Amino acid sequence: MRNLIADIEKAGKPRIRMPIARRMREFSSLGKSPEKIFSELCFCILTANFRADRAIEVQRQLGEGFSTLPKAELAKKLKKLGCRFHTNKAGYMAEARKHASVLPEICRSFKNGKEARGWLVKNVKGIGYKEASHFLRNIGYTDVAIIDFHIVDLLSDYGLIKKPKTMGRKRYLEIEKLLERIARKARMNLAELDLYLWYMETGKILK
């Protein structure tokens, strides 16, 4: 773990630290707009088995379409934009609309991100632990970890974990505990740590 902490500190140069701080402010200032919150939920549904940078572009092009397009038309748009599993994802988004108007209130009704994540995984189809954690981080929560293959690869490269064949709930939470220890030693929260680790693995600061 010591080597990873040292490399995180090396990555924390002003040219990286400042964009990450700016991104964190963007997350916390997303606001209470149901439209923006729902769009972010749909973005996180998109990211399953799909590159984050491409999901960002789909989100930009669709705009309010996540909320307004009929399911079949939404699926066509997702397909045209190169989204994998477009039919399933359009169905998940269309079904999630029933929560759209109250989603900000629901997400803020829990004591912490982990409780909010549990509700999302249980009640929103197409949302697993990674997607729920990603969504919550993007609307301002800082206490859940986004564990995708980039993070798994990096932790494996540092000898901190063995790559899991599958990522069930138990293994996800075990790796999250490890990331919590790393975050404490690096003197940052899980949301900040994710951005640093993502940068170290990909050279990008996305969302």
N, CA, C and O of each residue as an XYZ file, in Angstrom:
828
protein
N       0.825     -1.214      0.000
C       0.000      0.000      0.000
C       0.858      1.263      0.000
O       0.472      2.289     -0.561
N       2.038      1.176      0.641
C       2.912      2.340      0.751
C       3.304      2.889     -0.620
O       3.311      4.101     -0.833
N       3.631      1.986     -1.546
C       4.024      2.434     -2.886
C       2.889      3.167     -3.595
O       3.111      4.166     -4.278
N       1.671      2.656     -3.423
C       0.521      3.303     -4.048
C       0.300      4.686     -3.460
O       0.054      5.639     -4.200
N       0.382      4.812     -2.143
C       0.210      6.116     -1.504
C       1.254      7.102     -2.031
O       0.932      8.256     -2.312
N       2.494      6.651     -2.165
C       3.558      7.523     -2.681
C       3.259      7.965     -4.104
O       3.499      9.118     -4.460
N       2.740      7.063     -4.914
C       2.434      7.412     -6.301
C       1.218      8.337     -6.409
O       1.152      9.183     -7.301
N       0.260      8.170     -5.493
C      -0.865      9.108     -5.453
C      -0.355     10.508     -5.127
O      -0.790     11.493     -5.724
N       0.570     10.585     -4.173
C       1.131     11.883     -3.801
C       1.898     12.503     -4.969
O       1.841     13.714     -5.182
N       2.609     11.673     -5.721
C       3.332     12.180     -6.893
C       2.355     12.704     -7.951
O       2.622     13.699     -8.624
N       1.218     12.011     -8.080
C       0.213     12.432     -9.063
C      -0.467     13.736     -8.668
O      -1.050     14.419     -9.510
N      -0.390     14.081     -7.383
C      -1.113     15.248     -6.881
C      -0.413     16.566     -7.130
O      -0.389     17.434     -6.257
N       0.154     16.724     -8.307
C       0.765     17.992     -8.683
C      -0.336     19.007     -8.990
O      -1.469     18.625     -9.285
N      -0.004     20.309     -8.920
C      -1.053     21.324     -9.144
C      -1.831     21.128    -10.434
O      -3.041     21.349    -10.450
N      -1.172     20.717    -11.528
C      -1.896     20.596    -12.794
C      -2.912     19.454    -12.768
O      -3.823     19.419    -13.595
N      -2.761     18.513    -11.818
C      -3.735     17.435    -11.645
C      -4.657     17.739    -10.473
O      -5.865     17.512    -10.539
N      -4.065     18.258     -9.393
C      -4.847     18.532     -8.193
C      -5.936     19.562     -8.457
O      -7.053     19.419     -7.959
N      -5.636     20.579     -9.217
C      -6.620     21.635     -9.464
C      -7.810     21.156    -10.302
O      -8.947     21.461     -9.943
N      -7.603     20.422    -11.402
C      -8.770     19.887    -12.130
C      -9.609     18.932    -11.294
O     -10.832     18.903    -11.427
N      -8.964     18.150    -10.436
C      -9.722     17.238     -9.578
C     -10.546     18.026     -8.570
O     -11.705     17.692     -8.325
N      -9.964     19.065     -7.984
C     -10.728     19.909     -7.053
C     -11.901     20.573     -7.765
O     -12.986     20.697     -7.198
N     -11.680     21.003     -9.016
C     -12.761     21.613     -9.788
C     -13.873     20.605    -10.069
O     -15.058     20.931     -9.988
N     -13.473     19.374    -10.401
C     -14.471     18.331    -10.658
C     -15.279     18.039     -9.404
O     -16.490     17.832     -9.481
N     -14.623     18.019     -8.252
C     -15.335     17.778     -7.003
C     -16.354     18.879     -6.734
O     -17.448     18.605     -6.242
N     -16.005     20.111     -7.051
C     -16.964     21.214     -6.876
C     -18.147     21.048     -7.814
O     -19.283     21.351     -7.449
N     -17.884     20.567     -9.020
C     -18.975     20.334     -9.973
C     -19.939     19.282     -9.441
O     -21.154     19.426     -9.570
N     -19.395     18.222     -8.843
C     -20.258     17.173     -8.290
C     -21.150     17.734     -7.189
O     -22.354     17.478     -7.157
N     -20.542     18.504     -6.288
C     -21.305     18.997     -5.137
C     -22.293     20.088     -5.512
O     -23.223     20.365     -4.754
N     -22.104     20.722     -6.687
C     -22.989     21.818     -7.084
C     -24.003     21.412     -8.151
O     -24.647     22.271     -8.753
N     -24.148     20.108     -8.387
C     -25.092     19.669     -9.412
C     -26.493     20.171     -9.106
O     -27.296     20.393    -10.011
N     -26.778     20.346     -7.823
C     -28.052     20.940     -7.441
C     -29.139     19.904     -7.196
O     -28.892     18.698     -7.166
N     -30.336     20.416     -7.025
C     -31.473     19.565     -6.696
C     -32.421     19.389     -7.881
O     -33.530     18.881     -7.712
N     -32.007     19.794     -9.054
C     -32.857     19.676    -10.222
C     -33.148     18.216    -10.545
O     -32.215     17.462    -10.823
N     -34.411     17.791    -10.519
C     -34.731     16.396    -10.864
C     -34.249     16.018    -12.260
O     -33.841     14.880    -12.489
N     -34.294     16.977    -13.204
C     -33.877     16.686    -14.578
C     -32.388     16.364    -14.636
O     -31.983     15.395    -15.280
N     -31.575     17.173    -13.964
C     -30.131     16.946    -13.975
C     -29.769     15.655    -13.238
O     -28.913     14.892    -13.684
N     -30.425     15.428    -12.119
C     -30.153     14.217    -11.331
C     -30.542     12.982    -12.135
O     -29.802     11.998    -12.157
N     -31.694     13.027    -12.793
C     -32.128     11.869    -13.578
C     -31.197     11.642    -14.760
O     -30.884     10.496    -15.084
N     -30.753     12.704    -15.406
C     -29.801     12.565    -16.506
C     -28.533     11.888    -16.033
O     -27.951     11.077    -16.754
N     -28.102     12.214    -14.828
C     -26.877     11.601    -14.292
C     -27.102     10.126    -13.979
O     -26.198      9.309    -14.151
N     -28.305      9.782    -13.519
C     -28.626      8.375    -13.297
C     -28.558      7.607    -14.612
O     -27.999      6.512    -14.667
N     -29.124      8.180    -15.668
C     -29.104      7.525    -16.979
C     -27.679      7.411    -17.512
O     -27.326      6.406    -18.129
N     -26.865      8.428    -17.280
C     -25.454      8.353    -17.663
C     -24.787      7.152    -17.005
O     -24.023      6.432    -17.649
N     -25.074      6.936    -15.726
C     -24.439      5.828    -15.016
C     -24.982      4.475    -15.471
O     -24.253      3.483    -15.454
N     -26.246      4.421    -15.876
C     -26.773      3.207    -16.500
C     -26.014      2.930    -17.792
O     -25.702      1.779    -18.098
N     -25.717      3.977    -18.545
C     -24.983      3.838    -19.805
C     -23.593      3.255    -19.606
O     -23.111      2.496    -20.446
N     -22.944      3.606    -18.492
C     -21.530      3.253    -18.335
C     -21.294      1.764    -18.129
O     -20.155      1.309    -18.242
N     -22.327      0.996    -17.832
C     -22.148     -0.456    -17.679
C     -21.718     -1.048    -19.023
O     -22.441     -0.948    -20.014
N     -20.526     -1.668    -19.045
C     -19.977     -2.261    -20.272
C     -19.847     -1.245    -21.407
O     -20.036     -1.580    -22.576
N     -19.524     -0.007    -21.050
C     -19.423      1.061    -22.046
C     -18.437      2.092    -21.516
O     -18.439      2.395    -20.323
N     -17.601      2.627    -22.384
C     -16.589      3.577    -21.962
C     -17.206      4.861    -21.436
O     -18.180      5.370    -21.990
N     -16.625      5.381    -20.355
C     -17.173      6.579    -19.723
C     -17.140      7.772    -20.661
O     -18.093      8.551    -20.685
N     -16.063      7.944    -21.442
C     -15.991      9.102    -22.323
C     -17.064      9.040    -23.407
O     -17.601     10.073    -23.807
N     -17.376      7.843    -23.883
C     -18.434      7.708    -24.874
C     -19.812      7.922    -24.237
O     -20.708      8.485    -24.866
N     -19.977      7.475    -22.996
C     -21.243      7.706    -22.295
C     -21.469      9.200    -22.078
O     -22.604      9.670    -22.152
N     -20.405      9.946    -21.813
C     -20.507     11.398    -21.663
C     -21.013     12.024    -22.951
O     -21.855     12.922    -22.918
N     -20.503     11.556    -24.089
C     -20.929     12.096    -25.375
C     -22.396     11.746    -25.662
O     -23.142     12.579    -26.176
N     -22.806     10.519    -25.331
C     -24.215     10.134    -25.504
C     -25.112     11.028    -24.650
O     -26.146     11.510    -25.114
N     -24.708     11.243    -23.409
C     -25.481     12.107    -22.519
C     -25.595     13.518    -23.094
O     -26.663     14.128    -23.041
N     -24.509     14.029    -23.638
C     -24.521     15.375    -24.216
C     -25.478     15.455    -25.403
O     -26.233     16.419    -25.534
N     -25.445     14.448    -26.261
C     -26.268     14.491    -27.468
C     -27.744     14.254    -27.186
O     -28.603     14.838    -27.847
N     -28.044     13.413    -26.221
C     -29.453     13.104    -25.945
C     -30.150     14.198    -25.149
O     -31.348     14.421    -25.324
N     -29.423     14.877    -24.284
C     -30.037     15.950    -23.508
C     -31.248     15.463    -22.728
O     -31.147     14.537    -21.924
N     -32.401     16.096    -22.970
C     -33.625     15.740    -22.245
C     -34.251     14.448    -22.758
O     -35.257     13.988    -22.218
N     -33.666     13.863    -23.789
C     -34.223     12.642    -24.358
C     -34.323     11.491    -23.385
O     -35.195     10.633    -23.523
N     -33.446     11.460    -22.407
C     -33.540     10.420    -21.387
C     -34.915     10.427    -20.727
O     -35.458      9.374    -20.392
N     -35.466     11.608    -20.546
C     -36.741     11.763    -19.844
C     -37.954     11.759    -20.765
O     -39.054     11.396    -20.348
N     -37.752     12.164    -22.026
C     -38.909     12.446    -22.875
C     -39.152     11.461    -24.015
O     -40.293     11.290    -24.444
N     -38.113     10.819    -24.504
C     -38.290      9.952    -25.673
C     -39.039      8.676    -25.316
O     -38.775      8.093    -24.265
N     -39.968      8.222    -26.161
C     -40.559      6.892    -25.958
C     -39.459      5.828    -25.936
O     -38.406      5.993    -26.552
N     -39.716      4.760    -25.231
C     -38.675      3.740    -25.037
C     -38.089      3.235    -26.347
O     -36.871      3.100    -26.461
N     -38.921      2.957    -27.326
C     -38.429      2.434    -28.604
C     -37.550      3.457    -29.317
O     -36.520      3.108    -29.894
N     -37.965      4.729    -29.272
C     -37.182      5.784    -29.913
C     -35.863      5.999    -29.174
O     -34.825      6.234    -29.793
N     -35.916      5.917    -27.857
C     -34.701      6.043    -27.059
C     -33.715      4.935    -27.401
O     -32.516      5.183    -27.532
N     -34.218      3.715    -27.546
C     -33.355      2.581    -27.914
C     -32.694      2.815    -29.270
O     -31.516      2.508    -29.450
N     -33.454      3.361    -30.226
C     -32.905      3.649    -31.555
C     -31.793      4.692    -31.467
O     -30.753      4.562    -32.112
N     -32.025      5.717    -30.669
C     -31.023      6.771    -30.513
C     -29.756      6.202    -29.874
O     -28.646      6.511    -30.307
N     -29.925      5.373    -28.848
C     -28.764      4.777    -28.189
C     -27.979      3.890    -29.146
O     -26.748      3.893    -29.145
N     -28.696      3.140    -29.952
C     -28.045      2.278    -30.934
C     -27.256      3.107    -31.936
O     -26.111      2.785    -32.254
N     -27.873      4.174    -32.432
C     -27.215      5.046    -33.422
C     -25.950      5.662    -32.851
O     -24.983      5.896    -33.576
N     -25.957      5.923    -31.547
C     -24.804      6.533    -30.893
C     -23.785      5.494    -30.426
O     -22.817      5.830    -29.744
N     -24.009      4.227    -30.798
C     -23.029      3.186    -30.520
C     -23.090      2.581    -29.147
O     -22.135      1.941    -28.708
N     -24.204      2.771    -28.450
C     -24.326      2.261    -27.087
C     -24.586      0.761    -27.085
O     -25.474      0.280    -27.789
N     -23.821      0.031    -26.303
C     -24.024     -1.408    -26.178
C     -25.283     -1.690    -25.361
O     -25.639     -0.933    -24.457
N     -25.943     -2.788    -25.696
C     -27.151     -3.225    -24.974
C     -28.198     -2.106    -24.937
O     -28.833     -1.855    -23.912
N     -28.357     -1.443    -26.089
C     -29.214     -0.261    -26.158
C     -30.669     -0.554    -25.801
O     -31.326      0.273    -25.168
N     -31.177     -1.713    -26.196
C     -32.578     -2.026    -25.905
C     -32.803     -2.173    -24.403
O     -33.746     -1.604    -23.853
N     -31.934     -2.938    -23.743
C     -32.060     -3.119    -22.297
C     -31.906     -1.796    -21.560
O     -32.676     -1.490    -20.650
N     -30.912     -1.020    -21.955
C     -30.650      0.231    -21.249
C     -31.782      1.232    -21.442
O     -32.135      1.956    -20.511
N     -32.349      1.279    -22.638
C     -33.507      2.150    -22.859
C     -34.666      1.729    -21.962
O     -35.385      2.572    -21.425
N     -34.838      0.426    -21.805
C     -35.890     -0.073    -20.923
C     -35.654      0.309    -19.476
O     -36.584      0.695    -18.768
N     -34.395      0.199    -19.031
C     -34.070      0.584    -17.651
C     -34.349      2.073    -17.427
O     -34.920      2.463    -16.408
N     -33.939      2.890    -18.391
C     -34.138      4.336    -18.252
C     -35.624      4.690    -18.239
O     -36.071      5.506    -17.433
N     -36.376      4.072    -19.134
C     -37.806      4.357    -19.194
C     -38.497      3.961    -17.887
O     -39.362      4.682    -17.390
N     -38.112      2.825    -17.347
C     -38.723      2.392    -16.086
C     -38.303      3.281    -14.925
O     -39.089      3.526    -14.010
N     -37.059      3.765    -14.959
C     -36.562      4.606    -13.868
C     -37.255      5.959    -13.816
O     -37.165      6.663    -12.811
N     -37.945      6.329    -14.891
C     -38.635      7.629    -14.903
C     -39.654      7.766    -13.780
O     -39.980      8.881    -13.373
N     -40.150      6.664    -13.285
C     -41.130      6.735    -12.201
C     -40.525      7.332    -10.930
O     -41.248      7.809    -10.056
N     -39.186      7.300    -10.836
C     -38.509      7.876     -9.673
C     -37.994      9.287     -9.937
O     -37.534      9.954     -9.010
N     -38.061      9.758    -11.195
C     -37.329     10.968    -11.586
C     -37.682     12.188    -10.743
O     -36.785     12.900    -10.290
N     -38.953     12.438    -10.526
C     -39.365     13.679     -9.858
C     -38.966     13.713     -8.384
O     -38.805     14.788     -7.807
N     -38.810     12.547     -7.782
C     -38.490     12.499     -6.352
C     -37.080     11.979     -6.087
O     -36.691     11.805     -4.932
N     -36.318     11.732     -7.144
C     -34.992     11.133     -6.969
C     -34.062     11.975     -6.092
O     -33.391     11.415     -5.225
N     -33.994     13.307     -6.284
C     -33.126     14.092     -5.397
C     -33.521     13.957     -3.931
O     -32.667     13.798     -3.058
N     -34.830     14.022     -3.669
C     -35.306     13.912     -2.282
C     -35.002     12.538     -1.707
O     -34.586     12.428     -0.554
N     -35.204     11.487     -2.500
C     -34.919     10.130     -2.028
C     -33.443      9.982     -1.688
O     -33.092      9.475     -0.622
N     -32.582     10.426     -2.595
C     -31.143     10.230     -2.401
C     -30.622     10.996     -1.198
O     -29.660     10.571     -0.558
N     -31.249     12.121     -0.886
C     -30.804     12.916      0.260
C     -31.488     12.505      1.565
O     -31.215     13.085      2.616
N     -32.358     11.529      1.505
C     -33.087     11.118      2.712
C     -32.307     10.117      3.553
O     -32.727      9.785      4.662
N     -31.180      9.632      3.046
C     -30.406      8.625      3.765
C     -29.261      9.276      4.545
O     -28.819     10.380      4.228
N     -28.799      8.564      5.568
C     -27.736      9.101      6.414
C     -26.405      9.184      5.692
O     -25.580     10.043      5.999
N     -26.192      8.289      4.728
C     -24.904      8.258      4.047
C     -25.067      7.622      2.665
O     -26.139      7.131      2.312
N     -23.981      7.644      1.897
C     -24.021      7.114      0.554
C     -24.265      5.621      0.492
O     -24.889      5.132     -0.449
N     -23.789      4.905      1.465
C     -23.957      3.446      1.443
C     -25.425      3.064      1.587
O     -25.889      2.128      0.935
N     -26.155      3.776      2.428
C     -27.590      3.511      2.558
C     -28.326      3.894      1.268
O     -29.208      3.168      0.810
N     -27.960      5.028      0.698
C     -28.584      5.453     -0.558
C     -28.287      4.448     -1.670
O     -29.156      4.150     -2.490
N     -27.076      3.934     -1.696
C     -26.699      2.936     -2.701
C     -27.552      1.685     -2.578
O     -27.998      1.127     -3.581
N     -27.775      1.250     -1.351
C     -28.601      0.067     -1.145
C     -29.992      0.246     -1.717
O     -30.549     -0.675     -2.314
N     -30.557      1.437     -1.535
C     -31.901      1.705     -2.087
C     -31.861      1.668     -3.607
O     -32.742      1.073     -4.229
N     -30.871      2.284     -4.211
C     -30.779      2.344     -5.672
C     -30.642      0.949     -6.279
O     -31.322      0.618     -7.250
N     -29.769      0.145     -5.706
C     -29.557     -1.209     -6.232
C     -30.843     -2.031     -6.149
O     -31.134     -2.833     -7.036
N     -31.590     -1.827     -5.101
C     -32.820     -2.587     -4.895
C     -33.962     -2.092     -5.771
O     -34.808     -2.886     -6.184
N     -34.003     -0.801     -6.060
C     -35.198     -0.214     -6.661
C     -35.053      0.272     -8.100
O     -36.056      0.577     -8.746
N     -33.832      0.349     -8.612
C     -33.625      0.853     -9.974
C     -32.959     -0.233    -10.819
O     -31.801     -0.578    -10.587
N     -33.682     -0.766    -11.787
C     -33.126     -1.797    -12.652
C     -31.999     -1.211    -13.500
O     -32.051     -0.055    -13.920
N     -30.981     -2.034    -13.740
C     -29.831     -1.585    -14.515
C     -28.757     -0.931    -13.675
O     -27.715     -0.525    -14.189
N     -29.014     -0.827    -12.370
C     -28.067     -0.196    -11.450
C     -27.534     -1.239    -10.478
O     -28.278     -1.795     -9.670
N     -26.232     -1.494    -10.570
C     -25.559     -2.358     -9.608
C     -24.738     -1.510     -8.652
O     -24.885     -0.289     -8.617
N     -23.873     -2.152     -7.876
C     -23.085     -1.410     -6.888
C     -22.174     -0.378     -7.546
O     -22.049      0.740     -7.047
N     -21.539     -0.737     -8.655
C     -20.638      0.207     -9.315
C     -21.428      1.398     -9.859
O     -21.052      2.548     -9.630
N     -22.514      1.130    -10.575
C     -23.285      2.210    -11.186
C     -23.915      3.116    -10.120
O     -23.932      4.338    -10.267
N     -24.431      2.504     -9.049
C     -25.032      3.296     -7.977
C     -23.983      4.171     -7.292
O     -24.246      5.333     -6.980
N     -22.808      3.617     -7.063
C     -21.728      4.387     -6.439
C     -21.295      5.530     -7.348
O     -21.039      6.640     -6.881
N     -21.215      5.256     -8.642
C     -20.832      6.269     -9.620
C     -21.848      7.419     -9.614
O     -21.473      8.591     -9.579
N     -23.120      7.070     -9.649
C     -24.182      8.076     -9.633
C     -24.106      8.933     -8.380
O     -24.181     10.159     -8.456
N     -23.959      8.298     -7.243
C     -23.946      9.037     -5.979
C     -22.726      9.948     -5.889
O     -22.824     11.072     -5.397
N     -21.586      9.470     -6.358
C     -20.398     10.335     -6.384
C     -20.655     11.557     -7.268
O     -20.266     12.674     -6.926
N     -21.310     11.335     -8.401
C     -21.531     12.427     -9.348
C     -22.560     13.446     -8.879
O     -22.668     14.523     -9.466
N     -23.319     13.127     -7.831
C     -24.265     14.108     -7.291
C     -23.819     14.599     -5.909
O     -24.595     15.220     -5.182
N     -22.555     14.313     -5.554
C     -21.999     14.934     -4.362
C     -21.650     14.050     -3.192
O     -21.056     14.536     -2.230
N     -21.991     12.760     -3.226
C     -21.594     11.876     -2.140
C     -20.103     11.562     -2.241
O     -19.558     11.475     -3.341
N     -19.452     11.395     -1.105
C     -17.998     11.164     -1.100
C     -17.595      9.894     -0.350
O     -16.407      9.665     -0.121
N     -18.571      9.068      0.033
C     -18.262      7.946      0.920
C     -18.545      6.578      0.305
O     -18.712      5.599      1.031
N     -18.601      6.500     -1.018
C     -18.761      5.205     -1.692
C     -17.695      5.098     -2.773
O     -17.261      6.106     -3.330
N     -17.274      3.868     -3.067
C     -16.197      3.629     -4.031
C     -16.758      3.112     -5.348
O     -17.668      2.283     -5.372
N     -16.199      3.617     -6.441
C     -16.574      3.158     -7.781
C     -15.525      2.145     -8.224
O     -14.406      2.514     -8.580
N     -15.890      0.885     -8.201
C     -14.908     -0.169     -8.473
C     -15.181     -0.752     -9.851
O     -16.006     -1.651    -10.012
N     -14.469     -0.220    -10.846
C     -14.571     -0.757    -12.198
C     -13.271     -1.466    -12.542
O     -12.391     -1.597    -11.692
N     -13.143     -1.928    -13.793
C     -11.975     -2.728    -14.131
C     -10.690     -1.912    -14.091
O      -9.617     -2.472    -13.869
N     -10.776     -0.587    -14.303
C      -9.576      0.244    -14.195
C      -9.024      0.204    -12.767
O      -7.821      0.045    -12.564
N      -9.904      0.347    -11.793
C      -9.486      0.342    -10.388
C      -8.985     -1.040     -9.990
O      -7.978     -1.163     -9.293
N      -9.689     -2.080    -10.433
C      -9.266     -3.449    -10.142
C      -7.883     -3.715    -10.718
O      -7.026     -4.290    -10.046
N      -7.664     -3.295    -11.964
C      -6.352     -3.503    -12.597
C      -5.252     -2.786    -11.830
O      -4.174     -3.341    -11.617
N      -5.521     -1.561    -11.418
C      -4.494     -0.797    -10.706
C      -4.168     -1.438     -9.364
O      -2.997     -1.595     -9.021
N      -5.188     -1.807     -8.607
C      -4.951     -2.442     -7.302
C      -4.218     -3.766     -7.466
O      -3.367     -4.121     -6.650
N      -4.554     -4.489     -8.521
C      -3.872     -5.749     -8.809
C      -2.407     -5.507     -9.163
O      -1.529     -6.244     -8.714
N      -2.142     -4.481     -9.965
C      -0.766     -4.160    -10.361
C       0.101     -3.815     -9.155
O       1.302     -4.083     -9.158
N      -0.491     -3.229     -8.137
C       0.242     -2.897     -6.917
C       0.284     -4.063     -5.930
O       0.825     -3.931     -4.832
N      -0.279     -5.189     -6.314
C      -0.247     -6.372     -5.451
C      -1.168     -6.307     -4.259
O      -0.968     -7.026     -3.280
N      -2.184     -5.449     -4.325
C      -3.078     -5.276     -3.177
C      -4.275     -6.212     -3.226
O      -4.867     -6.511     -2.190
N      -4.637     -6.677     -4.416
C      -5.717     -7.649     -4.558
C      -5.377     -8.609     -5.686
O      -4.497     -8.341     -6.505
N      -6.080     -9.721     -5.718
C      -6.085    -10.586     -6.885
C      -7.331    -10.254     -7.692
O      -8.405    -10.048     -7.126
N      -7.191    -10.202     -9.009
C      -8.338     -9.870     -9.833
C      -9.459    -10.875     -9.619
O      -9.255    -12.073     -9.821
N     -10.637    -10.415     -9.216
C     -11.757    -11.343     -9.022
C     -12.321    -11.806    -10.357
O     -12.379    -11.036    -11.316
N     -12.736    -13.062    -10.413
C     -13.374    -13.570    -11.634
C     -14.752    -12.948    -11.819
O     -15.185    -12.683    -12.941
N     -15.428    -12.721    -10.706
C     -16.722    -12.037    -10.728
C     -16.720    -10.988     -9.618
O     -15.931    -11.073     -8.676
N     -17.604    -10.003     -9.734
C     -17.666     -8.939     -8.747
C     -19.034     -8.934     -8.085
O     -19.899     -8.127     -8.425
N     -19.218     -9.840     -7.142
C     -20.455     -9.863     -6.378
C     -20.426     -8.837     -5.268
O     -19.423     -8.152     -5.066
N     -21.533     -8.733     -4.545
C     -21.653     -7.741     -3.481
C     -20.560     -7.896     -2.426
O     -19.963     -6.904     -2.009
N     -20.291     -9.125     -1.992
C     -19.310     -9.352     -0.934
C     -17.928     -8.878     -1.352
O     -17.238     -8.199     -0.592
N     -17.524     -9.242     -2.578
C     -16.181     -8.864     -3.040
C     -16.110     -7.358     -3.259
O     -15.083     -6.743     -2.972
N     -17.167     -6.761     -3.754
C     -17.200     -5.312     -3.954
C     -16.953     -4.596     -2.630
O     -16.133     -3.682     -2.555
N     -17.664     -5.014     -1.593
C     -17.538     -4.347     -0.300
C     -16.170     -4.577      0.322
O     -15.659     -3.708      1.029
N     -15.569     -5.741      0.067
C     -14.214     -6.002      0.568
C     -13.211     -5.037     -0.064
O     -12.362     -4.472      0.624
N     -13.319     -4.856     -1.376
C     -12.401     -3.949     -2.061
C     -12.679     -2.504     -1.641
O     -11.755     -1.697     -1.538
N     -13.937     -2.182     -1.401
C     -14.272     -0.844     -0.923
C     -13.610     -0.565      0.422
O     -13.127      0.544      0.650
N     -13.579     -1.545      1.311
C     -12.905     -1.384      2.602
C     -11.422     -1.087      2.403
O     -10.851     -0.248      3.101
N     -10.800     -1.781      1.444
C      -9.400     -1.519      1.131
C      -9.222     -0.080      0.648
O      -8.300      0.611      1.081
N     -10.090      0.366     -0.234
C     -10.005      1.724     -0.757
C     -10.247      2.761      0.339
O      -9.672      3.849      0.294
N     -11.078      2.446      1.307
C     -11.281      3.348      2.441
C      -9.997      3.512      3.234
O      -9.680      4.617      3.672
N      -9.247      2.422      3.427
C      -7.971      2.505      4.144
C      -6.964      3.337      3.349
O      -6.232      4.152      3.911
N      -6.940      3.119      2.036
C      -6.029      3.890      1.186
C      -6.390      5.371      1.241
O      -5.508      6.224      1.344
N      -7.677      5.677      1.172
C      -8.124      7.073      1.207
C      -7.712      7.747      2.514
O      -7.251      8.889      2.505
N      -7.877      7.047      3.638
C      -7.485      7.634      4.924
C      -5.990      7.935      4.948
O      -5.577      9.005      5.396
N      -5.185      7.004      4.472
C      -3.732      7.201      4.473
C      -3.326      8.322      3.511
O      -2.351      9.032      3.755
N      -4.077      8.474      2.425
C      -3.781      9.534      1.452
C      -4.432     10.862      1.839
O      -4.262     11.867      1.150
N      -5.181     10.859      2.950
C      -5.844     12.058      3.472
C      -6.813     12.660      2.453
O      -6.772     13.852      2.150
N      -7.672     11.804      1.945
C      -8.709     12.259      1.032
C      -9.930     11.367      1.183
O      -9.861     10.331      1.845
N     -11.049     11.755      0.576
C     -12.239     10.910      0.641
C     -12.273      9.969     -0.562
O     -11.435     10.073     -1.458
N     -13.233      9.058     -0.583
C     -13.298      8.053     -1.646
C     -13.561      8.676     -3.017
O     -13.070      8.172     -4.027
N     -14.319      9.749     -3.060
C     -14.606     10.392     -4.339
C     -13.334     10.980     -4.943
O     -13.077     10.814     -6.135
N     -12.547     11.659     -4.130
C     -11.267     12.204     -4.603
C     -10.317     11.085     -5.001
O      -9.664     11.156     -6.042
N     -10.242     10.061     -4.176
C      -9.349      8.944     -4.466
C      -9.679      8.321     -5.811
O      -8.771      7.985     -6.571
N     -10.959      8.160     -6.119
C     -11.328      7.566     -7.396
C     -10.778      8.380     -8.559
O     -10.263      7.815     -9.524
N     -10.884      9.701     -8.475
C     -10.399     10.549     -9.560
C      -8.888     10.439     -9.719
O      -8.383     10.424    -10.842
N      -8.162     10.360     -8.607
C      -6.709     10.193     -8.679
C      -6.349      8.835     -9.276
O      -5.490      8.749    -10.153
N      -7.001      7.782     -8.805
C      -6.681      6.449     -9.314
C      -7.038      6.332    -10.785
O      -6.303      5.720    -11.560
N      -8.166      6.918    -11.173
C      -8.567      6.886    -12.587
C      -7.536      7.605    -13.442
O      -7.190      7.147    -14.531
N      -7.050      8.736    -12.942
C      -6.027      9.462    -13.683
C      -4.756      8.642    -13.799
O      -4.149      8.581    -14.868
N      -4.352      8.013    -12.709
C      -3.134      7.201    -12.728
C      -3.246      6.035    -13.711
O      -2.257      5.650    -14.335
N      -4.438      5.479    -13.847
C      -4.627      4.313    -14.716
C      -4.896      4.701    -16.162
O      -4.490      3.981    -17.074
N      -5.576      5.830    -16.392
C      -6.020      6.170    -17.753
C      -5.443      7.468    -18.296
O      -5.493      7.713    -19.501
N      -4.893      8.308    -17.410
C      -4.409      9.604    -17.847
C      -5.525     10.611    -18.068
O      -5.292     11.665    -18.659
N      -6.745     10.306    -17.603
C      -7.895     11.176    -17.821
C      -8.569     11.521    -16.496
O      -8.525     10.750    -15.537
N      -9.189     12.692    -16.466
C     -10.027     13.094    -15.327
C     -11.416     13.318    -15.886
O     -11.709     14.373    -16.448
N     -12.276     12.311    -15.728
C     -13.625     12.385    -16.281
C     -14.618     12.557    -15.140
O     -14.402     13.351    -14.225
N     -15.707     11.802    -15.209
C     -16.680     11.862    -14.122
C     -17.266     10.492    -13.912
O     -18.114     10.310    -13.038
